[in-house]
């Protein structure tokens, strides 16, 4: 047995960042949460930013990169991202490494697969982190699920997946029609219903642990996201809804 550990520091339009322990490695995914908060939450769990071995960015939107300069001042590890993100993090002190749409061995035993996700940034990416067959998938800011993304995520032990909005709440909420159309487009964000269907599909390939991410504060609630997903499942799953500000350490046992 092996343990995969995850801390969702925060997930949503105000900021996104996740801490992942897989095998012997400590990783940070996205840098949209402030340095002090990440420092303090890690300290709660007897961890420190100096332990981080590598940082990965999904895309260059502000809520995913805004804390990059401050965080990189307190780490010595490289930052991996698409070429299109490099301008957004041009001021960081860390080594910046371009990672293409490929599978690469980043550290001994750790393979990282980066793949395209439809969203309204120049290039948005999802990831699968694979340490000796134990796999964690990460897809947020995804306008529309497709077979290509599913093929990467199938068989992961744990998946972090966007569940951004309830369609009825969005259509009847305060957002102007133009913004609603953007969110609902194939380059916008994944709805609760679409997330539910994606999880149902992936559960048929063995995944049992799912984290719902990037919930809208205006057009969703944790209860609505949880209920929508659970109602559509035909396999037993473990489901966690990531808060806008989190501090919980989640541990997942894998074989």
C-alpha positions as CSV (number, residue, x, y, z in Angstrom):
1,X,0.0,0.0,0.0
2,X,1.1,3.6,-0.7
3,X,-0.4,6.9,0.3
4,X,-1.2,9.8,-2.0
5,X,-1.7,13.1,-0.1
6,X,-3.3,16.2,-1.3
7,X,-4.0,19.7,0.2
8,X,-6.4,21.9,-1.7
9,X,-5.2,25.3,-0.6
10,X,-8.0,26.9,-2.6
11,X,-10.0,26.3,-5.7
12,X,-12.2,28.8,-7.6
13,X,-12.2,32.1,-9.4
14,X,-10.4,33.8,-6.4
15,X,-7.4,31.5,-6.7
16,X,-6.2,27.9,-7.3
17,X,-3.4,25.9,-5.9
18,X,-3.0,22.2,-4.8
19,X,-0.2,20.4,-3.0
20,X,0.4,16.8,-4.0
21,X,2.6,14.1,-2.4
22,X,3.1,11.1,-4.6
23,X,5.8,8.6,-3.9
24,X,8.7,10.5,-2.3
25,X,7.9,13.7,-4.1
26,X,6.2,17.0,-3.1
27,X,4.6,18.9,-5.9
28,X,2.7,22.2,-6.2
29,X,0.0,22.6,-9.0
30,X,-0.9,26.2,-9.9
31,X,0.1,29.3,-7.9
32,X,-3.1,31.3,-7.4
33,X,-3.1,31.3,-3.6
34,X,-0.9,33.6,-1.6
35,X,2.5,32.7,-0.1
36,X,1.5,33.3,3.5
37,X,-1.6,31.1,3.3
38,X,0.3,28.3,1.7
39,X,3.1,28.6,4.1
40,X,0.8,28.5,7.1
41,X,-1.3,25.6,5.9
42,X,1.8,23.5,5.1
43,X,3.1,24.3,8.6
44,X,-0.1,23.0,10.1
45,X,0.8,19.6,8.6
46,X,4.5,19.8,9.4
47,X,5.5,20.6,5.8
48,X,7.3,23.5,4.2
49,X,7.7,25.1,0.8
50,X,11.4,24.2,0.8
51,X,10.2,20.6,0.5
52,X,8.6,21.2,-2.9
53,X,10.4,19.4,-5.7
54,X,8.6,20.9,-8.7
55,X,5.8,23.3,-9.6
56,X,3.3,22.8,-12.5
57,X,1.0,25.4,-14.1
58,X,-2.1,24.7,-16.1
59,X,-2.4,28.1,-17.8
60,X,-1.7,31.7,-17.4
61,X,-5.0,33.1,-16.1
62,X,-4.5,35.4,-13.0
63,X,-6.3,33.0,-10.6
64,X,-3.7,30.3,-11.3
65,X,-0.4,32.4,-11.4
66,X,-0.9,35.5,-9.3
67,X,1.2,34.3,-6.4
68,X,4.0,33.0,-8.5
69,X,6.7,35.7,-7.7
70,X,6.2,35.4,-4.0
71,X,6.0,31.6,-3.9
72,X,9.1,31.2,-6.1
73,X,11.1,33.5,-3.8
74,X,10.7,30.7,-1.1
75,X,11.4,27.7,-3.3
76,X,14.4,26.5,-5.3
77,X,12.6,24.1,-7.5
78,X,11.8,24.6,-11.2
79,X,8.4,25.7,-12.6
80,X,7.0,23.6,-15.5
81,X,4.5,25.1,-17.9
82,X,3.5,25.6,-21.5
83,X,5.4,28.1,-23.6
84,X,2.2,30.3,-23.6
85,X,2.4,30.7,-19.8
86,X,6.0,31.9,-19.7
87,X,5.1,35.6,-20.2
88,X,2.7,35.5,-17.3
89,X,5.4,34.3,-15.0
90,X,8.3,36.2,-16.5
91,X,9.1,37.9,-13.1
92,X,9.7,34.7,-11.1
93,X,13.1,33.9,-9.7
94,X,12.8,30.1,-10.2
95,X,14.1,28.3,-13.3
96,X,11.3,28.1,-15.8
97,X,11.1,25.0,-17.9
98,X,8.8,24.6,-21.0
99,X,6.9,21.3,-20.9
100,X,5.2,20.3,-24.1
101,X,2.2,18.1,-24.6
102,X,4.0,15.0,-23.8
103,X,4.9,12.4,-21.2
104,X,8.2,13.3,-19.5
105,X,10.2,11.8,-16.6
106,X,10.6,14.9,-14.4
107,X,12.2,13.2,-11.4
108,X,13.4,9.6,-10.9
109,X,10.3,7.4,-11.1
110,X,7.9,10.3,-11.7
111,X,6.3,10.6,-15.1
112,X,4.2,13.7,-15.9
113,X,1.8,13.7,-18.8
114,X,0.6,17.1,-20.0
115,X,-2.3,17.3,-22.4
116,X,-4.5,20.0,-23.9
117,X,-7.8,21.1,-22.3
118,X,-10.3,23.5,-24.1
119,X,-10.5,26.8,-22.3
120,X,-10.2,30.5,-23.3
121,X,-6.5,30.8,-22.6
122,X,-4.0,30.5,-25.4
123,X,-3.1,27.0,-24.2
124,X,-4.6,25.3,-21.1
125,X,-3.3,22.0,-19.9
126,X,-4.3,19.1,-17.8
127,X,-1.9,16.7,-16.0
128,X,-1.5,13.1,-15.0
129,X,1.2,12.5,-12.4
130,X,2.4,8.9,-12.4
131,X,4.8,7.5,-9.8
132,X,5.4,3.8,-10.5
133,X,1.8,3.2,-11.6
134,X,0.1,5.3,-8.9
135,X,-1.6,8.1,-10.8
136,X,-3.3,11.4,-10.0
137,X,-5.2,13.4,-12.7
138,X,-5.8,17.1,-12.7
139,X,-8.2,19.0,-14.9
140,X,-9.7,22.3,-14.1
141,X,-10.9,25.2,-16.4
142,X,-12.3,22.9,-19.0
143,X,-15.0,24.1,-21.2
144,X,-16.0,20.7,-22.6
145,X,-14.9,17.2,-21.8
146,X,-13.8,15.1,-24.8
147,X,-12.5,11.6,-25.5
148,X,-8.9,12.7,-25.6
149,X,-9.0,14.0,-22.0
150,X,-10.9,10.9,-20.9
151,X,-8.2,8.7,-22.4
152,X,-5.6,10.4,-20.2
153,X,-7.6,10.2,-17.0
154,X,-8.8,6.6,-17.3
155,X,-7.2,4.4,-14.6
156,X,-6.1,7.2,-12.3
157,X,-6.2,6.5,-8.6
158,X,-7.3,10.0,-7.7
159,X,-8.8,12.7,-10.0
160,X,-9.2,16.5,-9.3
161,X,-11.9,17.7,-11.7
162,X,-13.7,20.9,-12.4
163,X,-17.4,21.2,-11.3
164,X,-17.8,24.9,-11.9
165,X,-21.5,25.8,-12.1
166,X,-25.1,24.7,-11.9
167,X,-26.5,25.7,-15.3
168,X,-29.9,26.9,-13.9
169,X,-28.1,29.0,-11.2
170,X,-25.9,30.5,-13.9
171,X,-28.7,31.3,-16.3
172,X,-30.9,32.8,-13.6
173,X,-28.0,34.5,-11.7
174,X,-26.4,38.0,-11.8
175,X,-23.9,37.4,-14.6
176,X,-24.6,39.3,-17.9
177,X,-25.6,37.2,-20.9
178,X,-22.2,37.6,-22.6
179,X,-20.4,36.2,-19.6
180,X,-22.9,33.4,-19.2
181,X,-22.3,32.5,-22.9
182,X,-18.5,32.4,-22.3
183,X,-18.8,30.1,-19.3
184,X,-21.2,27.8,-21.1
185,X,-19.1,27.6,-24.3
186,X,-16.7,24.8,-25.1
187,X,-13.9,27.1,-24.0
188,X,-15.5,28.0,-20.7
189,X,-16.0,25.9,-17.6
190,X,-17.4,22.4,-16.8
191,X,-20.9,22.3,-15.3
192,X,-21.9,20.1,-12.4
193,X,-23.9,17.9,-14.8
194,X,-21.0,17.5,-17.2
195,X,-18.6,16.7,-14.3
196,X,-21.1,14.1,-13.0
197,X,-21.2,12.3,-16.4
198,X,-17.4,12.5,-16.6
199,X,-17.0,10.9,-13.2
200,X,-19.5,8.2,-14.0
201,X,-17.5,7.3,-17.1
202,X,-14.1,7.3,-15.3
203,X,-15.5,5.3,-12.4
204,X,-16.1,2.4,-14.8
205,X,-12.3,2.3,-15.3
206,X,-11.5,1.9,-11.7
207,X,-11.1,5.4,-10.3
208,X,-12.8,5.7,-6.9
209,X,-11.5,9.0,-5.4
210,X,-12.6,12.3,-6.9
211,X,-12.2,15.9,-5.8
212,X,-14.5,18.6,-7.2
213,X,-12.7,21.8,-8.0
214,X,-13.1,25.3,-9.2
215,X,-16.7,25.8,-7.9
216,X,-18.2,29.2,-8.7
217,X,-19.1,31.2,-5.6
218,X,-22.0,32.9,-7.5
219,X,-23.4,30.0,-9.6
220,X,-22.9,26.9,-7.5
221,X,-22.8,25.6,-4.0
222,X,-20.9,22.7,-2.6
223,X,-24.2,21.0,-1.8
224,X,-25.5,21.3,-5.4
225,X,-22.2,20.0,-6.9
226,X,-22.1,17.1,-4.5
227,X,-25.7,16.1,-5.0
228,X,-25.6,16.4,-8.8
229,X,-22.5,14.2,-9.1
230,X,-23.7,11.6,-6.6
231,X,-27.1,11.2,-8.1
232,X,-25.7,10.2,-11.5
233,X,-23.3,7.5,-10.3
234,X,-23.7,3.7,-10.8
235,X,-20.4,2.8,-9.0
236,X,-19.4,3.5,-5.4
237,X,-17.1,6.5,-5.3
238,X,-15.4,8.7,-2.7
239,X,-16.2,12.4,-3.4
240,X,-14.7,15.5,-1.8
241,X,-15.7,19.1,-2.6
242,X,-12.7,21.5,-2.6
243,X,-13.5,24.8,-0.8
244,X,-12.6,28.2,-2.0
245,X,-10.1,28.3,0.9
246,X,-8.9,25.0,2.2
247,X,-6.4,23.6,4.7
248,X,-7.3,19.9,5.0
249,X,-4.8,17.2,4.3
250,X,-6.4,14.4,2.3
251,X,-4.9,10.9,2.3
252,X,-5.7,8.2,-0.2
253,X,-4.5,4.7,0.1
254,X,-3.5,3.0,-3.1
255,X,-2.3,-0.5,-3.9
